[in-house]
Amino acid sequence: MTDEDLGTVTTELVGHVLEITIDRQAKRNAFTPKMFAEMQAAYTRLDEEDDLWVGLVKFAGEHTTAGLDLPKFFGDMQRTEASDEKTNEVVDIFALKRRCSKPIVMAVQGITFTIGLEMMLAADISIAADDCRFCQMEPKRGLAVFAGGNFRQVERAGWGNAMYHLLRADEFGAERALQLGYVQEVLPAGEHVERARVIAQEIAANAPLAIQYIKKANLAYIQHGEEAAIAMIPEMRRVTSSSEDAKEGMASFVERRAAVFTGK
């Protein structure tokens, strides 16, 4: 099979933003193992390279993804956890294991089923086209929800709202996703990617250490509660206030100009 048959994930650096594009349009961007590996590699690069401050994930064509190309994955689904010993060597695109420390903005459109919805919920900010169709349809295929969509929907929307869609495996649109907190903005299809790009560049204009500590502290709160987030405050204050970027931020304030941060 060619790369086109198996899908491609490409990256482009725009300033300090790593733009990641998923492309298997002939199959509605249905994911293959190759696409997963390339997505993990892109997320890991974003996490590890100091000059990369924000990730922007987008999908070629009319749709986010129809989900998994199931015949290519079914054997893998039956593996035990013992076969996944090396999973922390790369960033998990569903943020179930190793999580990217940098902010991730995602633009979604059209069909956004199963893993598409779960990848979106694992991102930090999501911008949807008004033609989005969301569905966690795994129960219709005899499967549970494997990649975090169950608890992240409860986290965002509350028990009743999440179960209303998870147990029915029904389809809902962009405005409902906005109401539930799954996406942060809805724009006309064709405008949403540029809006996501603008948001990613707005984030990248801020001091990256500060942005990364905000994400880290908020994750501590989600995972371990308020006490864990409070316990991080001294470290956050010490590291960010003593940074070169804090000095630059103060100088830019005094001099009434835009700050130019370096990530140091």
ROVEXRO-917936 format. One record per residue (C-alpha): x negated, y negated, z negated; residue number from 1. Coordinates in steps of 0.02 Angstrom, whole numbers, plus 50000, padded with zeros to 5 digits. Each point is the difference from the previous one (the first is absolute). Example, Ala and Ser with C-alpha at 12.3 -4.5 7.8 and 13.67 -1.06 7.14 Angstrom:
BEGIN
[[49385 50225 49610] 1]
[[49931 49828 50033] 2]
//
This chain:
BEGIN
[[50000 50000 50000] 1]
[[49945 49821 50032] 2]
[[49989 49861 49870] 3]
[[50157 49928 50077] 4]
[[50092 50164 49967] 5]
[[49939 50007 49820] 6]
[[50013 49814 49965] 7]
[[49870 49868 49959] 8]
[[49963 49882 49857] 9]
[[49896 49849 50049] 10]
[[49928 49859 49896] 11]
[[49956 49819 50036] 12]
[[49919 49875 49883] 13]
[[50082 49827 50004] 14]
[[49906 49890 49878] 15]
[[50006 50098 49837] 16]
[[50158 50096 50050] 17]
[[49985 50178 50066] 18]
[[50143 50028 50121] 19]
[[50047 50184 50014] 20]
[[50109 50055 50147] 21]
[[50086 50170 50013] 22]
[[50041 50054 50178] 23]
[[50090 50155 50061] 24]
[[50141 49914 50089] 25]
[[50051 50147 50109] 26]
[[50049 50094 49841] 27]
[[50070 49851 49904] 28]
[[49836 49995 49902] 29]
[[50035 50170 49922] 30]
[[49847 50039 49895] 31]
[[49874 50137 50037] 32]
[[49857 50057 49886] 33]
[[49881 49900 50109] 34]
[[50099 49840 49968] 35]
[[50000 50033 49812] 36]
[[49812 50023 50000] 37]
[[49973 49840 50097] 38]
[[50119 49904 49887] 39]
[[49907 50062 49846] 40]
[[49835 49949 50079] 41]
[[50065 49826 50037] 42]
[[50069 49977 49823] 43]
[[49837 50065 49927] 44]
[[49900 49878 50106] 45]
[[50112 49858 49939] 46]
[[49975 50054 49820] 47]
[[49811 50019 50009] 48]
[[49937 49858 50110] 49]
[[49975 49838 49902] 50]
[[50035 49889 50151] 51]
[[50173 50074 50023] 52]
[[50124 49912 49887] 53]
[[50174 50045 50065] 54]
[[50076 50137 50107] 55]
[[50138 49974 50129] 56]
[[50085 50160 50059] 57]
[[50105 49995 50158] 58]
[[50076 50124 50122] 59]
[[49996 49996 50190] 60]
[[50162 50006 50099] 61]
[[50179 49987 49942] 62]
[[49991 50109 49845] 63]
[[49902 50019 49839] 64]
[[50005 50190 49999] 65]
[[50123 50142 50019] 66]
[[49904 50087 49860] 67]
[[49891 50154 50008] 68]
[[49975 50104 50156] 69]
[[50062 50144 49893] 70]
[[49935 50151 50098] 71]
[[49824 49931 49981] 72]
[[50017 49988 49811] 73]
[[50108 50142 49939] 74]
[[49857 50116 49951] 75]
[[49914 49859 49906] 76]
[[50157 49966 49899] 77]
[[49987 50173 49925] 78]
[[49824 49977 49935] 79]
[[49966 49989 49814] 80]
[[49922 49850 49914] 81]
[[49841 50102 49982] 82]
[[49967 49971 50185] 83]
[[49998 49811 49975] 84]
[[49843 49985 49894] 85]
[[49922 49864 50109] 86]
[[50151 49886 50013] 87]
[[49923 49864 49890] 88]
[[49858 49978 50124] 89]
[[50117 49901 50112] 90]
[[50139 49876 49962] 91]
[[50173 50078 49996] 92]
[[50116 49905 50119] 93]
[[50146 50043 49884] 94]
[[49904 49937 49846] 95]
[[50032 50162 49906] 96]
[[49816 50032 49963] 97]
[[49859 49881 50043] 98]
[[50080 49832 50034] 99]
[[49934 49855 50105] 100]
[[49941 49857 49889] 101]
[[50032 49870 50136] 102]
[[50173 49930 50042] 103]
[[50093 50085 50143] 104]
[[50134 49913 50103] 105]
[[50106 50109 50114] 106]
[[50110 49953 50148] 107]
[[50140 50123 50044] 108]
[[50128 50011 50139] 109]
[[50131 50115 50072] 110]
[[50000 50179 49936] 111]
[[49911 50005 49831] 112]
[[50037 50174 49938] 113]
[[49928 50111 49862] 114]
[[49812 49966 49988] 115]
[[50025 49831 50083] 116]
[[50108 49944 49856] 117]
[[49879 50077 49875] 118]
[[49847 49916 50076] 119]
[[50095 49836 49997] 120]
[[50045 50020 49816] 121]
[[49817 50038 49961] 122]
[[49947 49835 50082] 123]
[[50000 49837 49902] 124]
[[50107 49892 50116] 125]
[[50112 50058 50142] 126]
[[50076 49897 50140] 127]
[[50141 50080 50098] 128]
[[50075 49970 50170] 129]
[[50188 49980 49999] 130]
[[50019 50159 50104] 131]
[[49925 50112 49866] 132]
[[50082 50166 49962] 133]
[[49945 50079 49837] 134]
[[50033 50179 49944] 135]
[[49923 50122 49876] 136]
[[50070 50147 50097] 137]
[[49894 50141 49928] 138]
[[50148 50087 49915] 139]
[[50080 50017 50172] 140]
[[49848 50104 50050] 141]
[[49998 50107 49844] 142]
[[49859 49901 49919] 143]
[[49978 49898 49842] 144]
[[49920 49826 50007] 145]
[[49813 50030 49985] 146]
[[49913 49833 50021] 147]
[[50068 49888 49863] 148]
[[50159 49938 50080] 149]
[[50106 50071 49859] 150]
[[49924 49910 49850] 151]
[[49953 49842 50096] 152]
[[50180 49976 50053] 153]
[[50055 50018 49819] 154]
[[49863 49877 49949] 155]
[[50058 49870 50127] 156]
[[50189 50023 50004] 157]
[[50048 50085 49836] 158]
[[50067 50175 49973] 159]
[[50173 49985 50076] 160]
[[49949 49906 50156] 161]
[[49853 50116 50034] 162]
[[50101 50159 49972] 163]
[[50140 49931 50109] 164]
[[49885 50010 50150] 165]
[[49880 50140 49949] 166]
[[50134 50130 49963] 167]
[[50105 49958 50153] 168]
[[49848 49987 50115] 169]
[[50095 49864 50091] 170]
[[49941 49863 50117] 171]
[[49999 49815 49952] 172]
[[49943 49839 50080] 173]
[[49880 49858 49968] 174]
[[50119 49890 49902] 175]
[[50039 50142 49880] 176]
[[49812 50032 49980] 177]
[[49978 49815 49960] 178]
[[50141 50008 49872] 179]
[[49918 50151 49917] 180]
[[49827 49919 49995] 181]
[[49921 50123 50120] 182]
[[49950 49860 50119] 183]
[[49962 49817 49962] 184]
[[50057 49915 50161] 185]
[[50106 50043 50152] 186]
[[49966 49916 50167] 187]
[[50062 50024 50178] 188]
[[49913 50145 50084] 189]
[[49846 49935 50090] 190]
[[49968 49864 49871] 191]
[[49968 50109 49848] 192]
[[49821 50053 50044] 193]
[[49940 49821 50018] 194]
[[50084 49956 49835] 195]
[[49911 50146 49916] 196]
[[49837 49938 50077] 197]
[[50028 49825 49930] 198]
[[50033 50072 49827] 199]
[[49843 50107 50008] 200]
[[49896 49848 50048] 201]
[[50080 49897 49860] 202]
[[49944 50133 49876] 203]
[[49827 50005 50077] 204]
[[49984 49811 49974] 205]
[[50000 50029 49812] 206]
[[49855 50060 49893] 207]
[[49988 50189 50031] 208]
[[49941 50044 49824] 209]
[[50150 49912 49927] 210]
[[50118 50086 50121] 211]
[[49926 50171 49964] 212]
[[50014 49975 49812] 213]
[[50181 49947 50017] 214]
[[50037 50163 50092] 215]
[[49897 50102 49876] 216]
[[50088 49925 49848] 217]
[[50173 50021 50076] 218]
[[49962 50182 50038] 219]
[[49945 50023 49820] 220]
[[50168 49932 49946] 221]
[[50097 50115 50119] 222]
[[49899 50153 49952] 223]
[[49968 49974 49815] 224]
[[50112 49859 49938] 225]
[[49982 49826 49929] 226]
[[49864 50041 49874] 227]
[[49884 50062 50138] 228]
[[50029 49842 50101] 229]
[[49968 49890 49848] 230]
[[49840 50096 49962] 231]
[[49933 49953 50171] 232]
[[50015 49812 49973] 233]
[[49829 49973 49918] 234]
[[49912 50089 50144] 235]
[[50102 49905 50130] 236]
[[49958 49834 49917] 237]
[[49815 50040 49980] 238]
[[49970 50065 50176] 239]
[[50100 49873 50098] 240]
[[49957 49845 49898] 241]
[[49813 50036 50013] 242]
[[50004 50032 50187] 243]
[[49929 49890 50137] 244]
[[50175 49990 50071] 245]
[[50065 49922 49839] 246]
[[49867 49865 50015] 247]
[[50049 49973 50181] 248]
[[50183 49992 49952] 249]
[[49965 49865 49872] 250]
[[49889 49903 50120] 251]
[[50132 50006 50137] 252]
[[50130 49936 49876] 253]
[[49890 49853 49948] 254]
[[49950 49961 50179] 255]
[[50178 50021 50065] 256]
[[49956 50125 50136] 257]
[[50039 50181 50044] 258]
[[49894 50125 49906] 259]
[[49881 50113 50095] 260]
[[49985 50162 49902] 261]
[[49865 50132 50019] 262]
[[50062 50139 49888] 263]
[[49859 49975 49874] 264]
//
